[in-house]
Amino acid sequence: MRHRLTAFLLACALTYVPVTQADTTDEDVNYLLEHTAESGCTFVRDGVRHDAAEAAAHLRAQYAQDRSHIRSAEQFIDRMASADSLNGQPYVVSCGGKTQTSREWLNTALVNYQVNRSNSPDYPLN
């Protein structure tokens, strides 16, 4: 019996793959990019209106270029998805008759996603 328990624990230890911060960051940012692309919202950047697909493509390109400097989805939102990096003008989202900053919109989406993920029985614990 003792050998079976030891074998079982060893098998569990060998198959356990911890979720790293980088994995979680990429997962969270990719969720935000897909959420943006599929939202049907209008995004205003530097006074120019963009549809959801254009906004997601812009953010995806920024993330691909500077991904190594981003340590969390919150940093992605703050550094890449909230305001123009040159003039500081906030990005704005209009969706369902409501207008808000992209910072507010993305942070709400991220929190909802993380809560749903943490309540999922299929998601591995850190």
Buried (B, 14 or more C-beta within 10 A) or exposed (E): EEEEEEEEEEEEEEEEEEEEEEEBBBBBBEBBBEBBBEBEBBBBBEEEEBBBBBBBBBBBEBBEEEBEEBEBBBBBBBBBBBBEEEEEEBBBBBBEEEEBBBBBBBBEBBEEBBEEBEEEEEEEEE
